[in-house]
Structures are given as C-alpha cells and as structure tokens.
Amino acid sequence: MKALVFNKFGGPEVLYCCEIPDPTIKPDEILVRMKAIGLNFADVYRRKGNYHLVGEPPYILGYEGAGVVEKVGSKVTNIKVGDRIGFADVPFANSELVAVPIEKAIPIPDDISFEIASSVFLQGLTALYLSTDSYSINPGDWVLVHAAAGGVGQLLVQIAKLSGGKVIGLTSSKEKALVAQSAGAEHVFLYEESWVEKIKEITEEKGVDVVYESVGSTLNDSFASTRIGGTVVFYGMAGGDPAPVDPRMLMDTSKTLTGGDLWNVLTSFEERVNRSNQLYQWIREGKLKIETPTTFSLENGQEAHKLLESRKSTGKILLIP
C-alpha cells in the first residue's frame, strides 16, 4: 500500500509517499481502505518531533479518517466487509489501509459523505464534549470562543447557538472574523484589540459565563473576561504556554478552571456511536454547517501541511488516497 511517511523530524519537506507492507489485523480489528483522511495540527507537532508519535521510522502521521471495511478480524461480529467506517484516534491514518480496533470504529450512515465525516469527527466530537461535559451551555449564557474561525471554534459557535447561548468570538484577522460571524457569533473581536474591555462593555461589566480557551497565552485575559462564578474551559495552547493560575484568585472570585481532553470522554464504542449520531443529526437538519474541506492527494501531503501551518485556511484539510 501507499503511505505518506517521514524518517526524520522537520518541516513539510521531510514528508514523502512510498510503498510499505499492508497492515495485518488482529482478531478484534478491522481493515479499512481509506477514502478521506483528516489533517490536524497534532500531525504538524508530531512531524516536528514535539508531540507523542507511535511506531518507528518511517513514521506515519494521521489519526482521523473514513473509509470502507475491507477485512474483519475473527472476533468482530458487529461490523462487516463493505461497511462505511470512520475513526478519530487510530494511528497510521496517512495510508491507503488502516487497521482499526473495533472499539474505536465509528459507523458512518449512507447520507454522510466520507469527506464530511473526516471533517467532523475529531473537531466535532471535541466541540460537543466541550459544550456539554466540560461546561453545559444554558439558554442566555454569554459564551466566549477563542479562535472562533478555526475548525473547533466554528463548531463551538454553532453548538453554543443551538444551546441558546450568546456568542462572542475572537480571531486574528478581519477575514477570519467574517467566518466566525457566518458561523453565528453575535460579536467578533480581533486579538489585537482591547477585547477584554469590549467584552465587559457588551456584558454590562459582568463578563461572560464561560470561555473556551484554546490559545494558552491568553488564559489570564480569559479570566478577566469571565464573570464572578464563571468558568474557563482550557483545552489548547496554540499560542504558547499559559501563565500559572493563582488558586487564591479562583477562591476570591468563585471562578472555575477546568481542563478538557476528548480521550477522557470517548471511552467506549457506544460513546463514539452516540456522540457521532448527535453530530450526524445536526448535519442532516442543517443545524451544523460543515465548511467544504480543502483536499490534497496523499502524494501531495507536503502542500497540505504547508497550508495548515500558514494558518490561512479556515476549514478542514483532507488527504485523499
């Protein structure tokens, strides 16, 4: 099979496509022929060598994708050859064939395309648990979403609106602000603006009920934007490490800092199915709009990585075998 691989850490130029042996499945695994593969910033971090990476050189990136079952293990009874299957946390996805443990498989209905499924699994499931498990958004809540034009950000804006929230988005450019507004944000501010003061004005000096913090370096400003008794959900550090949080501040303001990690939530096949079904339903009903992804061939993975690192893209980037 063909796979996008690299032997040493570095920039996009270390990636190349080559033939490697097909994976051998275990009794509780299925073999999936990939139709679409999701590209994520975690893949960039792994390529650079500053994020956990499975296997030995030549390394294969990718953890998210969708395709058709080509073979099933002897212990698999609930999935058959020809079924449409996706996943969000299975390694070696940047290849034509992937061995998928049955508990990590996510069935894809016929009315959801492989491209949409690969665009929504990781980011959609993340946005869903952040807005329900980490903090349950209530009607009337003021919700602040960092990086509101990003993949998770756009979905968080939409889900917050579905929950009755009033959304404020933060972006790095006017172009991205338009994207956040089209997703449903009532107000959008640029990071270069005095956004803490502007948020206080909008909320009549009270602050927002919840902040979805994915930048890291803005954590203290996120707390400054939060009302007494409000919550900051920390789930990313795209802009650098956060400053230490003084627990006395939390005590004095009754504010809550909570973390979020998808893999603490997706703990079973049933959880994956139930949560994905919610996303599918919203997509069918037109309540969750997924921006048309940008696609590259698997062989052209270098260019896909360059585009992602440029931060000029606003939708999902997919690799197509």
C-alpha atoms as a printed R data frame, in Angstrom:
    type eleno elety resid chain resno       x       y      z
1   ATOM     1    CA   MET     A     1   0.000   0.000  0.000
2   ATOM     2    CA   LYS     A     2   0.997   3.649 -0.371
3   ATOM     3    CA   ALA     A     3   1.626   5.769  2.725
4   ATOM     4    CA   LEU     A     4   2.783   9.308  3.487
5   ATOM     5    CA   VAL     A     5   5.854   8.869  5.687
6   ATOM     6    CA   PHE     A     6   8.921  10.613  7.106
7   ATOM     7    CA   ASN     A     7  12.195   9.391  8.600
8   ATOM     8    CA   LYS     A     8  13.357  12.468 10.483
9   ATOM     9    CA   PHE     A     9  11.658  15.369 12.218
10  ATOM    10    CA   GLY     A    10  11.385  18.675 10.400
11  ATOM    11    CA   GLY     A    11   9.287  20.790  8.055
12  ATOM    12    CA   PRO     A    12   6.806  19.632  5.412
13  ATOM    13    CA   GLU     A    13   9.731  18.757  3.136
14  ATOM    14    CA   VAL     A    14  10.510  15.620  5.202
15  ATOM    15    CA   LEU     A    15   7.253  14.002  4.052
16  ATOM    16    CA   TYR     A    16   7.206  11.638  1.083
17  ATOM    17    CA   CYS     A    17   4.950   8.923 -0.316
18  ATOM    18    CA   CYS     A    18   6.160   5.343 -0.728
19  ATOM    19    CA   GLU     A    19   5.055   1.719 -0.796
20  ATOM    20    CA   ILE     A    20   5.039  -0.161  2.510
21  ATOM    21    CA   PRO     A    21   3.574  -3.546  3.565
22  ATOM    22    CA   ASP     A    22  -0.173  -3.757  4.202
23  ATOM    23    CA   PRO     A    23  -1.095  -3.848  7.924
24  ATOM    24    CA   THR     A    24  -2.005  -7.190  9.480
25  ATOM    25    CA   ILE     A    25  -5.173  -7.026 11.562
26  ATOM    26    CA   LYS     A    26  -5.689  -8.663 14.945
27  ATOM    27    CA   PRO     A    27  -8.823 -10.716 15.792
28  ATOM    28    CA   ASP     A    28 -10.527  -7.626 17.274
29  ATOM    29    CA   GLU     A    29  -9.609  -5.252 14.437
30  ATOM    30    CA   ILE     A    30 -10.940  -4.336 11.011
31  ATOM    31    CA   LEU     A    31  -9.007  -3.321  7.904
32  ATOM    32    CA   VAL     A    32 -10.287  -0.064  6.402
33  ATOM    33    CA   ARG     A    33  -9.478   1.185  2.897
34  ATOM    34    CA   MET     A    34  -9.258   4.934  3.376
35  ATOM    35    CA   LYS     A    35 -11.377   7.361  1.346
36  ATOM    36    CA   ALA     A    36 -10.586  10.588  3.243
37  ATOM    37    CA   ILE     A    37  -8.056  11.435  5.961
38  ATOM    38    CA   GLY     A    38  -8.299  14.399  8.325
39  ATOM    39    CA   LEU     A    39  -5.228  16.614  8.781
40  ATOM    40    CA   ASN     A    40  -4.825  18.211 12.216
41  ATOM    41    CA   PHE     A    41  -2.295  20.435 13.978
42  ATOM    42    CA   ALA     A    42  -1.310  17.431 16.089
43  ATOM    43    CA   ASP     A    43   0.123  15.942 12.895
44  ATOM    44    CA   VAL     A    44   2.300  19.034 12.461
45  ATOM    45    CA   TYR     A    45   3.514  18.759 16.062
46  ATOM    46    CA   ARG     A    46   4.322  15.065 15.547
47  ATOM    47    CA   ARG     A    47   6.199  15.804 12.328
48  ATOM    48    CA   LYS     A    48   8.289  18.391 14.169
49  ATOM    49    CA   GLY     A    49   9.039  15.959 16.978
50  ATOM    50    CA   ASN     A    50   7.335  17.770 19.838
51  ATOM    51    CA   TYR     A    51   4.269  15.539 20.270
52  ATOM    52    CA   HIS     A    52   3.839  11.828 21.013
53  ATOM    53    CA   LEU     A    53   4.252   9.612 17.962
54  ATOM    54    CA   VAL     A    54   3.514   5.906 17.529
55  ATOM    55    CA   GLY     A    55   5.861   3.471 15.793
56  ATOM    56    CA   GLU     A    56   9.371   3.578 14.332
57  ATOM    57    CA   PRO     A    57  10.786   5.211 11.170
58  ATOM    58    CA   PRO     A    58   9.462   5.515  8.565
59  ATOM    59    CA   TYR     A    59   6.833   7.275 10.683
60  ATOM    60    CA   ILE     A    60   3.219   7.543  9.505
61  ATOM    61    CA   LEU     A    61   1.125  10.513 10.660
62  ATOM    62    CA   GLY     A    62  -2.656  10.763 10.964
63  ATOM    63    CA   TYR     A    63  -5.271   9.690 13.492
64  ATOM    64    CA   GLU     A    64  -8.549  10.622 11.807
65  ATOM    65    CA   GLY     A    65 -10.307   9.414  8.694
66  ATOM    66    CA   ALA     A    66 -13.032   7.410  6.976
67  ATOM    67    CA   GLY     A    67 -13.299   4.563  4.518
68  ATOM    68    CA   VAL     A    68 -14.730   1.155  3.673
69  ATOM    69    CA   VAL     A    69 -14.133  -2.074  5.584
70  ATOM    70    CA   GLU     A    70 -12.063  -4.494  3.502
71  ATOM    71    CA   LYS     A    71 -11.479  -7.254  6.076
72  ATOM    72    CA   VAL     A    72 -12.723  -8.083  9.597
73  ATOM    73    CA   GLY     A    73 -10.972  -9.947 12.411
74  ATOM    74    CA   SER     A    74 -12.211 -13.277 13.699
75  ATOM    75    CA   LYS     A    75 -13.705 -11.734 16.864
76  ATOM    76    CA   VAL     A    76 -15.583  -8.932 15.085
77  ATOM    77    CA   THR     A    77 -19.349  -9.520 14.930
78  ATOM    78    CA   ASN     A    78 -20.944  -6.060 14.692
79  ATOM    79    CA   ILE     A    79 -19.182  -4.806 11.531
80  ATOM    80    CA   LYS     A    80 -18.914  -6.481  8.139
81  ATOM    81    CA   VAL     A    81 -16.948  -6.107  4.915
82  ATOM    82    CA   GLY     A    82 -18.294  -3.163  2.897
83  ATOM    83    CA   ASP     A    83 -19.432  -1.109  5.902
84  ATOM    84    CA   ARG     A    84 -18.590   2.591  5.967
85  ATOM    85    CA   ILE     A    85 -16.391   3.305  8.987
86  ATOM    86    CA   GLY     A    86 -14.530   6.270 10.437
87  ATOM    87    CA   PHE     A    87 -12.315   6.958 13.436
88  ATOM    88    CA   ALA     A    88 -10.817   9.843 15.376
89  ATOM    89    CA   ASP     A    89  -7.982   8.239 17.331
90  ATOM    90    CA   VAL     A    90  -6.309   5.455 15.374
91  ATOM    91    CA   PRO     A    91  -2.640   5.911 14.323
92  ATOM    92    CA   PHE     A    92  -1.091   5.470 10.864
93  ATOM    93    CA   ALA     A    93  -4.088   7.030  9.060
94  ATOM    94    CA   ASN     A    94  -1.934   8.625  6.335
95  ATOM    95    CA   SER     A    95  -2.053   5.446  4.280
96  ATOM    96    CA   GLU     A    96  -4.325   3.529  1.928
97  ATOM    97    CA   LEU     A    97  -5.147   0.849  4.523
98  ATOM    98    CA   VAL     A    98  -5.532   1.204  8.290
99  ATOM    99    CA   ALA     A    99  -6.014  -1.444 10.995
100 ATOM   100    CA   VAL     A   100  -8.773  -0.116 13.269
101 ATOM   101    CA   PRO     A   101  -9.549  -1.603 16.718
102 ATOM   102    CA   ILE     A   102 -13.256  -2.371 16.820
103 ATOM   103    CA   GLU     A   103 -13.894  -0.240 19.927
104 ATOM   104    CA   LYS     A   104 -12.564   2.829 18.083
105 ATOM   105    CA   ALA     A   105 -14.630   2.341 14.919
106 ATOM   106    CA   ILE     A   106 -17.438   4.833 14.207
107 ATOM   107    CA   PRO     A   107 -20.160   3.736 11.744
108 ATOM   108    CA   ILE     A   108 -20.963   6.303  9.029
109 ATOM   109    CA   PRO     A   109 -24.523   6.411  7.631
110 ATOM   110    CA   ASP     A   110 -25.028   6.469  3.869
111 ATOM   111    CA   ASP     A   111 -26.194  10.094  3.847
112 ATOM   112    CA   ILE     A   112 -22.944  11.406  5.390
113 ATOM   113    CA   SER     A   113 -20.029  11.605  2.944
114 ATOM   114    CA   PHE     A   114 -16.556  10.334  3.773
115 ATOM   115    CA   GLU     A   115 -15.287  13.911  3.383
116 ATOM   116    CA   ILE     A   116 -17.796  15.370  5.838
117 ATOM   117    CA   ALA     A   117 -17.209  12.532  8.311
118 ATOM   118    CA   SER     A   118 -13.440  13.065  8.183
119 ATOM   119    CA   SER     A   119 -14.010  16.795  8.649
120 ATOM   120    CA   VAL     A   120 -16.187  16.478 11.737
121 ATOM   121    CA   PHE     A   121 -15.030  13.512 13.819
122 ATOM   122    CA   LEU     A   122 -12.150  14.961 15.811
123 ATOM   123    CA   GLN     A   123 -13.231  18.600 15.821
124 ATOM   124    CA   GLY     A   124 -16.966  17.914 16.077
125 ATOM   125    CA   LEU     A   125 -16.672  15.414 18.910
126 ATOM   126    CA   THR     A   126 -14.337  17.846 20.675
127 ATOM   127    CA   ALA     A   127 -16.771  20.751 20.336
128 ATOM   128    CA   LEU     A   128 -19.631  18.534 21.513
129 ATOM   129    CA   TYR     A   129 -17.995  17.401 24.750
130 ATOM   130    CA   LEU     A   130 -16.629  20.878 25.495
131 ATOM   131    CA   SER     A   131 -20.142  22.334 25.284
132 ATOM   132    CA   THR     A   132 -21.812  19.545 27.270
133 ATOM   133    CA   ASP     A   133 -19.353  17.726 29.542
134 ATOM   134    CA   SER     A   134 -16.778  20.440 30.323
135 ATOM   135    CA   TYR     A   135 -19.444  23.130 30.687
136 ATOM   136    CA   SER     A   136 -23.089  22.666 29.824
137 ATOM   137    CA   ILE     A   137 -24.178  25.788 27.954
138 ATOM   138    CA   ASN     A   138 -27.577  27.092 29.077
139 ATOM   139    CA   PRO     A   139 -30.001  29.407 27.244
140 ATOM   140    CA   GLY     A   140 -28.922  33.010 27.729
141 ATOM   141    CA   ASP     A   141 -25.316  32.228 28.648
142 ATOM   142    CA   TRP     A   142 -22.635  34.532 27.317
143 ATOM   143    CA   VAL     A   143 -20.054  32.306 25.612
144 ATOM   144    CA   LEU     A   144 -16.570  33.445 24.571
145 ATOM   145    CA   VAL     A   145 -14.883  31.275 21.917
146 ATOM   146    CA   HIS     A   146 -11.196  31.680 21.172
147 ATOM   147    CA   ALA     A   147 -10.002  31.027 17.601
148 ATOM   148    CA   ALA     A   148 -13.630  31.196 16.537
149 ATOM   149    CA   ALA     A   149 -12.817  30.764 12.830
150 ATOM   150    CA   GLY     A   150 -10.893  27.541 13.383
151 ATOM   151    CA   GLY     A   151 -12.291  24.050 12.964
152 ATOM   152    CA   VAL     A   152 -13.304  23.510 16.591
153 ATOM   153    CA   GLY     A   153 -14.101  27.191 17.013
154 ATOM   154    CA   GLN     A   154 -16.699  27.326 14.230
155 ATOM   155    CA   LEU     A   155 -18.400  24.199 15.574
156 ATOM   156    CA   LEU     A   156 -18.372  25.543 19.144
157 ATOM   157    CA   VAL     A   157 -20.028  28.750 17.941
158 ATOM   158    CA   GLN     A   158 -22.775  26.769 16.206
159 ATOM   159    CA   ILE     A   159 -23.372  24.344 19.087
160 ATOM   160    CA   ALA     A   160 -23.437  27.217 21.585
161 ATOM   161    CA   LYS     A   161 -26.110  28.887 19.469
162 ATOM   162    CA   LEU     A   162 -28.088  25.629 19.325
163 ATOM   163    CA   SER     A   163 -27.976  25.612 23.133
164 ATOM   164    CA   GLY     A   164 -29.349  29.155 23.326
165 ATOM   165    CA   GLY     A   165 -26.062  30.867 24.121
166 ATOM   166    CA   LYS     A   166 -24.963  34.348 23.066
167 ATOM   167    CA   VAL     A   167 -21.579  34.010 21.403
168 ATOM   168    CA   ILE     A   168 -18.568  36.304 21.294
169 ATOM   169    CA   GLY     A   169 -15.736  35.168 19.033
170 ATOM   170    CA   LEU     A   170 -12.052  36.062 18.956
171 ATOM   171    CA   THR     A   171  -9.983  35.829 15.758
172 ATOM   172    CA   SER     A   172  -6.642  37.033 14.419
173 ATOM   173    CA   SER     A   173  -7.846  38.822 11.259
174 ATOM   174    CA   LYS     A   174 -10.819  40.614  9.747
175 ATOM   175    CA   GLU     A   175 -11.166  37.831  7.183
176 ATOM   176    CA   LYS     A   176 -11.456  35.232  9.918
177 ATOM   177    CA   ALA     A   177 -13.877  37.483 11.796
178 ATOM   178    CA   LEU     A   178 -16.264  37.185  8.854
179 ATOM   179    CA   VAL     A   179 -16.009  33.400  9.083
180 ATOM   180    CA   ALA     A   180 -16.869  33.475 12.800
181 ATOM   181    CA   GLN     A   181 -19.811  35.765 12.130
182 ATOM   182    CA   SER     A   182 -21.121  33.463  9.412
183 ATOM   183    CA   ALA     A   183 -20.954  30.606 11.939
184 ATOM   184    CA   GLY     A   184 -23.293  32.587 14.202
185 ATOM   185    CA   ALA     A   185 -21.203  34.720 16.546
186 ATOM   186    CA   GLU     A   186 -23.062  37.910 17.515
187 ATOM   187    CA   HIS     A   187 -19.843  39.788 18.245
188 ATOM   188    CA   VAL     A   188 -16.317  39.148 16.978
189 ATOM   189    CA   PHE     A   189 -13.171  40.928 18.135
190 ATOM   190    CA   LEU     A   190  -9.570  40.729 16.954
191 ATOM   191    CA   TYR     A   191  -6.798  39.713 19.331
192 ATOM   192    CA   GLU     A   192  -5.027  42.982 18.570
193 ATOM   193    CA   GLU     A   193  -7.980  44.918 20.002
194 ATOM   194    CA   SER     A   194  -8.702  45.624 23.669
195 ATOM   195    CA   TRP     A   195 -11.065  42.688 23.682
196 ATOM   196    CA   VAL     A   196 -11.324  42.271 27.457
197 ATOM   197    CA   GLU     A   197 -12.696  45.806 27.800
198 ATOM   198    CA   LYS     A   198 -15.046  45.344 24.848
199 ATOM   199    CA   ILE     A   199 -16.439  42.141 26.341
200 ATOM   200    CA   LYS     A   200 -17.044  43.900 29.655
201 ATOM   201    CA   GLU     A   201 -18.970  46.635 27.811
202 ATOM   202    CA   ILE     A   202 -21.178  44.136 25.987
203 ATOM   203    CA   THR     A   203 -21.951  42.175 29.152
204 ATOM   204    CA   GLU     A   204 -22.590  45.306 31.230
205 ATOM   205    CA   GLU     A   205 -19.354  44.839 33.194
206 ATOM   206    CA   LYS     A   206 -20.345  41.355 34.376
207 ATOM   207    CA   GLY     A   207 -18.266  39.254 31.994
208 ATOM   208    CA   VAL     A   208 -19.099  36.046 30.154
209 ATOM   209    CA   ASP     A   209 -20.409  32.859 31.725
210 ATOM   210    CA   VAL     A   210 -17.880  30.583 30.013
211 ATOM   211    CA   VAL     A   211 -14.696  30.934 27.988
212 ATOM   212    CA   TYR     A   212 -13.439  28.213 25.664
213 ATOM   213    CA   GLU     A   213  -9.696  28.813 25.854
214 ATOM   214    CA   SER     A   214  -7.511  27.193 23.187
215 ATOM   215    CA   VAL     A   215  -4.701  29.741 22.874
216 ATOM   216    CA   GLY     A   216  -2.997  29.276 26.243
217 ATOM   217    CA   SER     A   217  -1.060  32.527 26.421
218 ATOM   218    CA   THR     A   218  -4.368  34.419 26.778
219 ATOM   219    CA   LEU     A   219  -5.518  32.496 29.863
220 ATOM   220    CA   ASN     A   220  -5.260  35.429 32.288
221 ATOM   221    CA   ASP     A   221  -7.230  37.660 29.915
222 ATOM   222    CA   SER     A   222  -9.838  34.929 29.635
223 ATOM   223    CA   PHE     A   223 -10.278  35.005 33.409
224 ATOM   224    CA   ALA     A   224 -10.512  38.804 33.284
225 ATOM   225    CA   SER     A   225 -13.352  38.416 30.772
226 ATOM   226    CA   THR     A   226 -15.270  35.956 32.963
227 ATOM   227    CA   ARG     A   227 -17.992  36.907 35.405
228 ATOM   228    CA   ILE     A   228 -17.836  36.177 39.122
229 ATOM   229    CA   GLY     A   229 -18.654  32.466 39.391
230 ATOM   230    CA   GLY     A   230 -17.917  31.860 35.697
231 ATOM   231    CA   THR     A   231 -15.912  29.086 34.079
232 ATOM   232    CA   VAL     A   232 -12.847  28.904 31.845
233 ATOM   233    CA   VAL     A   233 -12.506  25.674 29.857
234 ATOM   234    CA   PHE     A   234  -8.866  25.158 28.906
235 ATOM   235    CA   TYR     A   235  -8.307  22.772 26.012
236 ATOM   236    CA   GLY     A   236  -5.380  24.026 23.929
237 ATOM   237    CA   MET     A   237  -2.149  26.025 23.771
238 ATOM   238    CA   ALA     A   238  -1.926  27.120 20.127
239 ATOM   239    CA   GLY     A   239  -0.427  30.466 21.194
240 ATOM   240    CA   GLY     A   240   2.006  29.218 23.817
241 ATOM   241    CA   ASP     A   241   2.057  28.045 27.409
242 ATOM   242    CA   PRO     A   242  -0.346  29.724 29.866
243 ATOM   243    CA   ALA     A   243   0.841  31.691 32.878
244 ATOM   244    CA   PRO     A   244   0.364  29.947 36.246
245 ATOM   245    CA   VAL     A   245  -3.066  30.420 37.826
246 ATOM   246    CA   ASP     A   246  -3.241  31.649 41.408
247 ATOM   247    CA   PRO     A   247  -5.740  29.445 43.279
248 ATOM   248    CA   ARG     A   248  -6.471  32.368 45.596
249 ATOM   249    CA   MET     A   249  -7.891  34.230 42.593
250 ATOM   250    CA   LEU     A   250 -10.200  31.297 41.959
251 ATOM   251    CA   MET     A   251 -11.275  31.337 45.597
252 ATOM   252    CA   ASP     A   252 -11.797  35.098 45.755
253 ATOM   253    CA   THR     A   253 -13.830  35.233 42.522
254 ATOM   254    CA   SER     A   254 -15.561  31.839 42.757
255 ATOM   255    CA   LYS     A   255 -14.351  31.176 39.208
256 ATOM   256    CA   THR     A   256 -13.694  27.687 37.870
257 ATOM   257    CA   LEU     A   257 -10.830  26.458 35.704
258 ATOM   258    CA   THR     A   258 -11.458  23.116 34.086
259 ATOM   259    CA   GLY     A   259  -9.491  21.137 31.539
260 ATOM   260    CA   GLY     A   260 -10.756  19.129 28.620
261 ATOM   261    CA   ASP     A   261  -9.435  16.125 26.729
262 ATOM   262    CA   LEU     A   262 -11.531  14.165 24.245
263 ATOM   263    CA   TRP     A   263  -9.953  10.824 25.107
264 ATOM   264    CA   ASN     A   264 -11.267  11.013 28.663
265 ATOM   265    CA   VAL     A   265 -14.771  11.075 27.154
266 ATOM   266    CA   LEU     A   266 -14.562   8.666 24.208
267 ATOM   267    CA   THR     A   267 -14.057   5.596 26.372
268 ATOM   268    CA   SER     A   268 -16.162   3.029 24.508
269 ATOM   269    CA   PHE     A   269 -17.663   2.055 21.156
270 ATOM   270    CA   GLU     A   270 -21.083   3.108 22.483
271 ATOM   271    CA   GLU     A   271 -19.847   6.602 23.415
272 ATOM   272    CA   ARG     A   272 -18.413   7.093 19.933
273 ATOM   273    CA   VAL     A   273 -21.645   5.953 18.272
274 ATOM   274    CA   ASN     A   274 -23.972   8.026 20.466
275 ATOM   275    CA   ARG     A   275 -21.987  11.232 20.203
276 ATOM   276    CA   SER     A   276 -21.392  10.853 16.469
277 ATOM   277    CA   ASN     A   277 -25.100  10.232 15.920
278 ATOM   278    CA   GLN     A   278 -25.824  13.608 17.532
279 ATOM   279    CA   LEU     A   279 -23.457  15.301 15.084
280 ATOM   280    CA   TYR     A   280 -24.975  13.412 12.134
281 ATOM   281    CA   GLN     A   281 -28.466  14.514 13.154
282 ATOM   282    CA   TRP     A   282 -27.493  18.179 13.392
283 ATOM   283    CA   ILE     A   283 -25.815  17.963  9.972
284 ATOM   284    CA   ARG     A   284 -28.921  16.373  8.425
285 ATOM   285    CA   GLU     A   285 -31.148  19.066  9.901
286 ATOM   286    CA   GLY     A   286 -28.874  21.841  8.656
287 ATOM   287    CA   LYS     A   287 -28.192  22.967 12.221
288 ATOM   288    CA   LEU     A   288 -24.493  22.194 11.970
289 ATOM   289    CA   LYS     A   289 -22.874  23.508  8.805
290 ATOM   290    CA   ILE     A   290 -19.541  21.992  7.828
291 ATOM   291    CA   GLU     A   291 -17.419  24.164  5.555
292 ATOM   292    CA   THR     A   292 -16.380  22.424  2.340
293 ATOM   293    CA   PRO     A   293 -12.956  20.912  3.071
294 ATOM   294    CA   THR     A   294  -9.800  21.623  1.091
295 ATOM   295    CA   THR     A   295  -8.462  18.382 -0.366
296 ATOM   296    CA   PHE     A   296  -4.998  17.222 -1.386
297 ATOM   297    CA   SER     A   297  -3.877  13.876 -2.732
298 ATOM   298    CA   LEU     A   298  -1.961  11.723 -0.268
299 ATOM   299    CA   GLU     A   299   1.101  12.128 -2.500
300 ATOM   300    CA   ASN     A   300   0.795  15.911 -2.132
301 ATOM   301    CA   GLY     A   301   0.899  15.837  1.658
302 ATOM   302    CA   GLN     A   302   3.731  18.375  1.807
303 ATOM   303    CA   GLU     A   303   1.488  21.082  0.330
304 ATOM   304    CA   ALA     A   304  -1.348  20.179  2.708
305 ATOM   305    CA   HIS     A   305   0.965  20.640  5.693
306 ATOM   306    CA   LYS     A   306   2.244  23.945  4.323
307 ATOM   307    CA   LEU     A   307  -1.300  25.278  4.020
308 ATOM   308    CA   LEU     A   308  -2.225  24.172  7.551
309 ATOM   309    CA   GLU     A   309   0.893  25.760  9.044
310 ATOM   310    CA   SER     A   310   0.252  29.009  7.181
311 ATOM   311    CA   ARG     A   311  -2.941  29.412  9.258
312 ATOM   312    CA   LYS     A   312  -4.596  30.830  6.127
313 ATOM   313    CA   SER     A   313  -7.129  28.004  5.929
314 ATOM   314    CA   THR     A   314 -10.427  28.227  7.800
315 ATOM   315    CA   GLY     A   315 -11.992  24.854  7.059
316 ATOM   316    CA   LYS     A   316 -10.798  21.284  7.302
317 ATOM   317    CA   ILE     A   317  -7.902  19.994  5.193
318 ATOM   318    CA   LEU     A   318  -8.193  16.419  3.944
319 ATOM   319    CA   LEU     A   319  -5.790  13.974  2.325
320 ATOM   320    CA   ILE     A   320  -7.341  11.709 -0.306
321 ATOM   321    CA   PRO     A   321  -5.565   8.395 -1.078
